[in-house]
Amino acid sequence: MTNSCRISVLCPIHLCGEHELWCIQSIINQKVNFIYEFILVCNGPNSSFIYARLNSLFSSFCFVKVCSIAEVGILPALNYGLKQCRGQIIVRADADDFSFPYRLQVISDTFMDNPSVHIVYSSSFVVNSLSKGRLSQAFPSSCLSLCLPFFNPIFHPTASFSLPQCSRSSYPDCSYQEDYAFWLHLKFRSSLNFMNINSPLVVRYDYSKDFDYVKKQYASRLCLLASYFPRPLFLVSYLVHSFRFFLINLRHLL
């Protein structure tokens, strides 16, 4: 892939059933007017089988790169894949989430129209085990800095980043969720500008308890408090943020 690559789609994969193949195909079938690459990182106990199957199915697509690592877990897969990405924009994807055909084009246009933005994210459709769907609205970007120290306000497979530090960073090896720790790590090091694309670009399949409503209530109350007590609340937010960053890096200090 040459330097003209606009987007790198990073997708770790540890299962390779019909549903995962359907979701992978949704990235391959993107309607775009630029060059992009699709990095699939196979990991887990069946990584060699998954690698062989994906290679046999998608080897004819020159923009698809299938990799395999021996380590088990999503963190090694993400960090390995991050080093393979050559695009100006890195788009996160999960192998079990479906991307709408215009997803990459919308992301590219958003970055082009907003050069000061580092990270964009979007809403998504959520489908549960009963095949019932609903629209999950993304958090407004105005409250992200306040919410981030307390919980992860971004659904990670909708996130894309155009940030030089990302290509030199890695996902911290910690007990936090991998993407949440990554956001905290980057937020501590850099002044990030977030932007919410007010359109659903992904269909995700969520079989766990839904905490979106609770998080949104929490976020709205934080923003309301911030309007009355801006300095004390932001001080608390900064202290919590710093403490979590310390916990993330504690094992590297020992």
C-alpha positions in Angstrom: 0.0 0.0 0.0 1.4 3.4 -1.0 1.5 6.7 0.8 -1.7 7.6 -1.0 -3.6 5.4 1.3 -6.3 7.5 3.0 -7.7 5.1 5.6 -6.6 2.0 7.4 -9.3 -0.1 8.9 -8.0 -2.1 11.9 -10.0 -5.2 12.9 -8.9 -7.9 15.3 -10.6 -11.2 14.8 -10.7 -14.4 16.9 -13.9 -16.1 15.4 -14.7 -16.7 11.8 -18.3 -17.8 11.4 -20.8 -16.7 8.8 -21.8 -13.6 10.8 -18.2 -12.4 11.1 -17.6 -13.0 7.3 -20.7 -10.9 6.6 -19.5 -8.1 8.7 -16.0 -8.3 7.1 -17.6 -8.1 3.7 -19.3 -4.9 4.7 -15.9 -3.2 5.0 -14.7 -4.7 1.7 -17.8 -3.4 -0.1 -17.4 0.2 1.0 -18.3 2.9 -1.6 -15.4 5.3 -1.6 -13.5 7.6 -3.9 -10.1 7.1 -2.3 -7.6 4.3 -1.5 -8.0 2.4 1.8 -6.6 -0.7 3.3 -8.2 -3.4 5.6 -6.0 -4.9 8.3 -7.3 -8.1 9.7 -5.4 -9.5 12.7 -6.1 -13.1 13.6 -5.5 -14.0 17.2 -6.4 -16.7 19.7 -6.1 -20.5 19.8 -7.6 -20.9 16.2 -5.6 -18.1 14.7 -3.8 -20.3 12.1 -7.2 -21.7 10.9 -8.8 -18.3 10.7 -5.8 -16.9 8.9 -5.9 -19.7 6.3 -9.7 -19.3 5.8 -9.5 -15.5 5.4 -6.6 -15.7 3.0 -8.5 -18.2 0.8 -11.5 -15.9 0.7 -10.0 -12.5 0.4 -6.6 -12.9 -1.2 -7.9 -11.5 -4.5 -8.5 -8.1 -2.9 -5.2 -6.2 -3.0 -6.2 -3.8 -0.2 -6.9 -6.6 2.3 -4.0 -7.6 4.5 -4.5 -10.7 6.7 -2.1 -11.1 9.6 -1.7 -13.7 12.3 -0.1 -13.5 15.8 0.5 -16.2 18.3 -0.5 -14.2 21.4 -4.0 -14.7 22.7 -6.1 -11.5 23.5 -7.3 -8.4 21.8 -4.5 -6.1 23.1 -1.6 -7.8 21.3 -3.8 -7.9 18.1 -4.6 -4.2 18.3 -1.0 -3.2 19.0 0.3 -5.4 16.2 -2.3 -4.1 13.8 -1.6 -0.5 14.7 2.0 -0.9 13.5 0.7 -2.3 10.2 -1.5 0.7 9.5 -0.3 3.1 6.8 -3.3 5.3 6.3 -3.7 8.9 7.3 -6.8 7.9 9.3 -7.2 4.8 11.5 -10.7 3.3 11.6 -11.5 0.8 14.4 -13.7 -2.1 13.5 -15.0 -5.2 15.3 -15.4 -8.4 13.3 -19.0 -8.8 14.6 -20.2 -5.3 13.7 -21.7 -4.4 10.4 -20.6 -1.2 8.6 -22.9 0.7 6.3 -21.6 1.1 2.8 -21.0 4.9 3.1 -19.2 4.7 6.5 -15.6 5.2 5.3 -16.6 8.0 2.9 -18.4 9.9 5.6 -15.5 9.6 8.0 -13.0 10.8 5.3 -15.2 13.7 4.4 -15.6 14.7 8.0 -11.8 14.8 8.6 -11.3 16.7 5.3 -13.9 19.3 6.3 -12.7 19.6 9.9 -8.8 19.6 9.8 -8.6 20.5 13.5 -10.5 17.4 14.6 -8.4 14.4 15.8 -11.1 11.8 16.6 -14.6 11.3 15.2 -17.2 8.8 16.3 -20.9 8.1 15.5 -24.2 6.7 16.7 -25.0 3.1 15.9 -27.9 0.7 15.6 -27.9 -1.9 18.4 -29.5 -5.4 17.8 -30.0 -7.7 20.8 -30.3 -11.5 21.0 -34.0 -11.2 20.1 -33.1 -9.4 16.9 -34.8 -6.2 18.2 -33.0 -3.1 17.1 -32.8 0.5 18.4 -30.8 3.6 17.7 -28.1 4.3 20.2 -27.3 8.0 20.1 -23.7 9.0 20.6 -22.7 11.4 23.3 -22.3 15.0 22.3 -18.7 16.0 21.9 -19.2 19.0 24.2 -19.3 16.7 27.3 -16.7 14.1 26.3 -13.8 15.7 28.2 -15.9 15.8 31.3 -17.2 12.3 31.0 -14.0 10.5 29.9 -12.4 10.3 33.3 -15.4 8.5 34.7 -16.5 6.1 32.0 -16.0 5.4 28.3 -18.4 7.7 26.4 -17.4 6.4 22.9 -18.5 3.1 21.4 -15.1 2.0 20.1 -16.0 0.3 16.8 -17.4 3.7 15.6 -14.2 5.6 16.4 -11.7 6.9 13.9 -8.6 8.9 14.6 -6.3 11.1 12.6 -3.6 11.8 15.1 0.2 11.5 14.7 0.5 10.3 18.3 -1.7 7.3 17.6 0.8 5.8 15.2 3.5 6.0 17.8 1.3 4.8 20.7 0.1 1.4 21.8 -2.8 0.1 23.7 -1.8 0.0 27.4 -1.6 -3.4 29.0 -4.0 -2.9 31.9 -7.2 -4.2 33.4 -9.3 -1.4 31.8 -11.1 -1.9 28.6 -8.5 -1.6 25.9 -10.0 1.3 24.0 -11.0 3.2 27.2 -7.4 3.0 28.4 -6.2 4.1 25.0 -8.4 7.2 25.1 -7.2 8.1 28.6 -3.6 7.6 27.6 -4.0 9.9 24.6 -6.1 12.4 26.4 -3.4 12.7 29.1 -0.6 13.2 26.5 -2.5 15.4 24.0 -5.2 18.0 23.6 -7.7 16.0 21.6 -10.6 17.4 19.6 -13.5 15.1 19.3 -16.4 15.3 16.8 -19.7 13.4 16.8 -21.0 12.4 13.4 -24.7 12.7 13.8 -25.5 9.7 11.8 -25.4 5.9 12.5 -22.6 4.3 10.6 -22.5 0.8 12.3 -24.9 -1.9 13.3 -23.6 -3.6 16.5 -24.8 -6.8 18.2 -24.9 -6.4 21.9 -26.0 -9.3 24.1 -24.9 -7.8 27.4 -26.8 -5.5 29.7 -27.4 -2.1 28.2 -25.9 0.7 30.3 -26.3 3.4 27.6 -29.3 5.0 29.3 -27.6 5.2 32.7 -24.5 6.7 31.1 -26.5 9.3 29.3 -28.3 10.3 32.5 -24.9 10.5 34.3 -23.4 12.6 31.5 -26.4 15.0 31.4 -26.1 15.6 35.2 -22.3 16.1 34.9 -22.8 18.7 32.2 -25.6 20.4 34.3 -23.3 20.5 37.3 -20.5 21.9 35.2 -22.6 24.8 34.2 -23.1 25.8 37.8 -19.8 24.7 39.4 -17.3 24.6 36.5 -14.0 24.9 38.4 -14.6 22.4 41.2 -16.0 19.8 38.9 -13.3 20.1 36.3 -10.8 19.9 39.1 -12.4 16.6 40.3 -12.4 15.4 36.7 -8.8 16.1 36.3 -7.8 14.4 39.5 -9.8 11.3 38.6 -8.3 11.3 35.2 -4.7 11.6 36.6 -5.4 8.8 39.0 -6.6 6.4 36.3 -3.7 7.3 34.1 -1.4 6.4 37.1 -3.1 3.1 37.5 -2.8 2.3 33.8 1.0 2.9 33.9 1.6 1.5 37.4 2.7 -2.0 36.2 5.2 -0.3 33.9 6.6 1.6 36.8 7.1 -1.4 39.0 
